[in-house]
């Protein structure tokens, strides 16, 4: 892999100033994103036990399974969103406003086309599938709601693809805090919607509208505000759509697409594998404690995600000392914070679950221990992946992740069959350390030697 670095665009003092500015932007974005996620988590802590009690285990398991299926389909934008992010970040590092405009308009055109195509394809196939049998639900109410609930989720998901361009642009410009503020508003609106839905005892599809539709509305308002008032010069326009820019974004997006597929299948298939192997009624036994540890993963991700465009911009300017120093610090910080948090959740897990959802769920200590260890490893892996995405170390990631993804799914199926639900996190941990962690530990130092730092 070859990297073409721009020479430093100023003195060492200028480099230090730019590095400090990157740190400042990342800190602001990370702080606001963490606050937004905290609101989302707080809402979830309240709504999950209420919806579990209101829907019952099977319908709640159906909801969680549908969410997991769509999480596995997060790659449906074919990586174009991440391609836009990297393209904008690199152009920002070169102070090339014209390229930013072209990236925004070209990316929006492609994402809108993908969104429309997905809606047409889904509803063309919708009536030919028995969704109740697909999700293995038995009660009459759950069977009646399976298809409509999936249709609502899918529609919201497709619409969000085209609206996601504003988030990618803001992240690429290191202004992700703007998106996070609107995300906070969307979370509050969704929280109110779910409480209202439970109060009026609406069906599962209507409840899905509340929880999935509110964030889309917030994203739409964010796009109107940003492109209409903050940066009208970046507003998507047909005149800035260029085939060569689309091709550039698509090349990056293709690699990100493969990574997204592997990550989605590897990490988001847990509920689906359990549902297909043991039945949807068993999903809450795993999904409830998993969501508890996922709070740590989400918070950690909020802190390190702003470094993605910062790495890309620093690479464009040739500031590799900053890249190396920041990577080391981020890994150490993530390890310390997530180890502490995971230990606390492990020791208080049963009490927290009982307080959260009552006596319905009784996870084993082996399951909680596996989730705790995996959470620490996954968070450190996310911090490393943010770095590799930012410096476009994509081909290596594709090769490693593809091998890991195949091995991870097979390992999970085998572990679930032999050890039950508790085998899921241990399967993921085993596959990750052998097939992903070890190759990264060998390759990343080689990358820094190649760029001469």
NORHUCOR-V886449 format. One record per pair of residues at least 24 apart in sequence whose ideal C-beta (glycine too) atoms are under 8 Angstrom apart, sorted by the first residue. I is the first residue (numbers start at 1). J is the second residue. If there is no record, write none. Layout:
BEGIN
i | j
I | J
I | J
END
This chain:
BEGIN
i | j
1 | 393
1 | 395
1 | 396
1 | 447
1 | 450
2 | 450
3 | 315
3 | 391
3 | 450
3 | 451
5 | 315
5 | 318
5 | 320
5 | 451
6 | 93
6 | 94
6 | 316
6 | 317
6 | 318
7 | 318
8 | 317
8 | 318
8 | 319
9 | 317
9 | 318
15 | 317
15 | 319
15 | 321
15 | 322
18 | 314
18 | 317
18 | 319
18 | 322
19 | 314
19 | 319
19 | 322
22 | 174
22 | 310
22 | 313
22 | 314
22 | 322
23 | 326
25 | 174
25 | 175
25 | 306
25 | 310
26 | 174
26 | 306
26 | 307
26 | 310
27 | 306
28 | 177
29 | 171
29 | 174
29 | 175
29 | 176
29 | 177
29 | 180
29 | 305
29 | 306
30 | 302
30 | 303
30 | 304
30 | 305
30 | 306
31 | 177
32 | 176
32 | 177
32 | 180
32 | 181
33 | 176
33 | 177
33 | 180
33 | 183
33 | 302
33 | 303
33 | 305
33 | 306
34 | 299
34 | 302
34 | 303
35 | 180
35 | 184
36 | 180
36 | 181
36 | 183
36 | 184
36 | 187
36 | 302
37 | 298
37 | 299
37 | 302
38 | 299
39 | 184
39 | 187
39 | 188
40 | 183
40 | 184
40 | 187
41 | 295
41 | 298
41 | 299
43 | 187
43 | 188
43 | 190
43 | 191
43 | 194
44 | 291
45 | 356
46 | 191
47 | 191
47 | 194
47 | 195
47 | 211
48 | 288
48 | 291
48 | 356
48 | 357
49 | 356
49 | 357
49 | 358
50 | 194
50 | 195
50 | 198
51 | 194
51 | 198
51 | 207
52 | 284
52 | 288
52 | 357
52 | 360
53 | 357
53 | 358
54 | 198
54 | 201
55 | 204
55 | 207
56 | 139
57 | 281
57 | 284
57 | 360
58 | 137
58 | 138
58 | 139
58 | 142
58 | 280
58 | 281
59 | 137
59 | 139
59 | 141
59 | 142
59 | 145
59 | 204
60 | 284
61 | 271
61 | 275
61 | 280
61 | 281
61 | 282
61 | 283
61 | 284
61 | 287
62 | 135
62 | 137
62 | 142
62 | 145
62 | 146
62 | 149
62 | 204
62 | 280
63 | 149
63 | 204
63 | 207
63 | 208
64 | 271
64 | 283
64 | 284
64 | 287
65 | 135
65 | 271
65 | 272
65 | 275
65 | 280
65 | 283
66 | 135
66 | 149
66 | 150
66 | 153
66 | 208
67 | 153
67 | 271
68 | 268
68 | 269
68 | 270
68 | 271
68 | 272
69 | 150
69 | 272
70 | 153
70 | 154
70 | 157
71 | 264
71 | 268
72 | 264
72 | 265
72 | 268
72 | 269
72 | 272
73 | 157
73 | 264
74 | 260
74 | 264
74 | 268
75 | 257
75 | 260
75 | 261
75 | 264
76 | 114
76 | 118
76 | 157
76 | 158
76 | 161
77 | 111
77 | 114
77 | 161
77 | 164
77 | 253
78 | 114
78 | 250
78 | 253
78 | 254
78 | 257
79 | 252
79 | 253
79 | 254
79 | 255
79 | 256
79 | 257
79 | 258
79 | 259
79 | 260
80 | 107
80 | 110
80 | 111
80 | 114
80 | 249
80 | 250
80 | 253
81 | 107
81 | 111
81 | 161
81 | 164
81 | 165
81 | 167
81 | 168
81 | 253
82 | 168
82 | 252
82 | 253
82 | 256
82 | 260
82 | 389
83 | 107
83 | 248
83 | 249
83 | 250
83 | 251
83 | 252
83 | 253
83 | 256
84 | 111
84 | 165
84 | 168
84 | 169
84 | 172
84 | 249
85 | 168
85 | 169
85 | 171
85 | 172
85 | 308
85 | 309
86 | 172
86 | 252
86 | 309
86 | 312
86 | 389
86 | 390
86 | 392
87 | 172
87 | 245
87 | 248
87 | 249
87 | 252
88 | 168
88 | 169
88 | 172
88 | 173
88 | 309
89 | 171
89 | 172
89 | 173
89 | 174
89 | 308
89 | 309
89 | 312
89 | 313
89 | 316
89 | 390
90 | 312
90 | 313
90 | 315
90 | 316
92 | 172
92 | 173
92 | 174
92 | 309
92 | 313
93 | 312
93 | 313
93 | 314
93 | 315
93 | 316
93 | 317
94 | 316
97 | 233
99 | 245
100 | 169
100 | 172
100 | 173
100 | 234
101 | 233
101 | 234
101 | 237
101 | 240
102 | 240
102 | 241
102 | 242
102 | 245
103 | 172
103 | 245
103 | 249
104 | 165
104 | 169
104 | 234
104 | 235
104 | 236
104 | 240
105 | 236
105 | 237
105 | 238
105 | 239
105 | 240
105 | 241
106 | 240
106 | 241
106 | 242
106 | 245
106 | 246
106 | 249
107 | 165
107 | 168
107 | 249
108 | 162
108 | 165
108 | 236
109 | 236
109 | 238
109 | 241
109 | 246
110 | 246
110 | 249
110 | 250
111 | 161
111 | 162
111 | 164
111 | 165
112 | 162
114 | 161
114 | 162
115 | 158
115 | 159
115 | 161
115 | 162
116 | 158
116 | 162
118 | 154
118 | 157
118 | 158
118 | 161
119 | 154
119 | 155
119 | 158
119 | 159
122 | 151
122 | 154
122 | 155
122 | 158
123 | 151
126 | 151
135 | 275
135 | 280
136 | 275
136 | 276
136 | 279
136 | 280
137 | 280
145 | 203
145 | 204
145 | 205
148 | 203
148 | 204
148 | 205
149 | 204
149 | 205
149 | 208
151 | 205
152 | 205
152 | 208
152 | 209
152 | 212
153 | 208
153 | 212
156 | 208
156 | 209
156 | 212
156 | 213
156 | 216
157 | 212
159 | 216
160 | 215
160 | 216
160 | 219
163 | 216
163 | 219
163 | 220
163 | 223
164 | 219
165 | 223
165 | 236
166 | 219
166 | 222
166 | 223
166 | 226
166 | 227
167 | 219
167 | 222
169 | 226
169 | 234
170 | 226
171 | 305
171 | 306
171 | 308
171 | 309
172 | 309
172 | 312
173 | 309
174 | 306
174 | 309
174 | 310
174 | 313
176 | 305
176 | 306
176 | 309
178 | 222
178 | 226
178 | 230
179 | 219
179 | 222
182 | 218
182 | 219
182 | 221
182 | 222
182 | 225
183 | 215
183 | 218
183 | 219
185 | 218
185 | 221
186 | 214
186 | 215
186 | 216
186 | 217
186 | 218
186 | 219
187 | 214
187 | 215
189 | 214
189 | 217
189 | 218
190 | 214
190 | 215
252 | 392
252 | 394
255 | 394
255 | 395
255 | 397
255 | 398
256 | 389
256 | 394
258 | 398
258 | 401
258 | 402
259 | 394
259 | 397
259 | 398
259 | 401
261 | 405
262 | 401
262 | 402
262 | 404
262 | 405
263 | 401
263 | 405
265 | 405
265 | 408
265 | 409
266 | 401
266 | 404
266 | 405
266 | 408
266 | 409
266 | 428
266 | 431
267 | 378
267 | 428
269 | 409
269 | 412
270 | 412
270 | 424
270 | 428
273 | 409
273 | 412
273 | 413
273 | 416
273 | 424
274 | 416
274 | 421
274 | 424
277 | 413
277 | 416
277 | 417
278 | 416
278 | 420
278 | 421
282 | 421
284 | 360
284 | 361
285 | 361
285 | 362
285 | 363
285 | 421
286 | 363
286 | 367
286 | 421
286 | 424
288 | 353
288 | 356
288 | 357
288 | 361
288 | 363
289 | 349
289 | 353
289 | 361
289 | 363
289 | 367
289 | 368
289 | 371
290 | 371
290 | 425
292 | 345
292 | 349
292 | 352
292 | 353
292 | 356
293 | 342
293 | 345
293 | 371
293 | 372
293 | 374
293 | 375
294 | 375
296 | 338
296 | 341
296 | 342
296 | 345
296 | 375
296 | 379
297 | 338
297 | 375
297 | 378
297 | 379
297 | 382
299 | 341
300 | 334
300 | 337
300 | 338
300 | 379
300 | 382
300 | 383
301 | 379
301 | 382
303 | 333
303 | 334
304 | 330
304 | 334
304 | 382
304 | 383
304 | 386
305 | 386
307 | 386
307 | 387
307 | 390
308 | 386
308 | 389
308 | 390
309 | 390
310 | 390
311 | 386
311 | 387
311 | 389
311 | 390
311 | 391
312 | 390
312 | 391
312 | 392
315 | 390
315 | 391
315 | 392
320 | 448
320 | 451
320 | 452
320 | 453
321 | 453
323 | 387
323 | 390
323 | 391
324 | 448
324 | 453
327 | 383
327 | 384
327 | 387
330 | 383
330 | 386
330 | 387
331 | 380
331 | 383
331 | 384
334 | 379
334 | 380
334 | 382
334 | 383
335 | 376
335 | 379
335 | 380
338 | 375
338 | 376
338 | 379
338 | 380
339 | 376
342 | 372
342 | 373
342 | 375
342 | 376
343 | 372
345 | 372
346 | 372
363 | 421
363 | 422
364 | 421
364 | 422
366 | 422
366 | 426
367 | 421
367 | 422
367 | 424
367 | 425
370 | 422
370 | 424
370 | 425
370 | 426
370 | 429
371 | 425
373 | 425
373 | 429
374 | 425
374 | 426
374 | 428
374 | 429
374 | 432
377 | 429
377 | 432
377 | 433
377 | 437
378 | 432
381 | 432
381 | 436
381 | 437
381 | 440
384 | 440
384 | 444
387 | 444
388 | 440
388 | 444
391 | 447
393 | 447
396 | 439
396 | 443
400 | 435
400 | 436
400 | 439
400 | 440
401 | 436
403 | 435
404 | 431
404 | 432
404 | 435
404 | 436
407 | 431
407 | 434
407 | 435
408 | 432
408 | 435
END
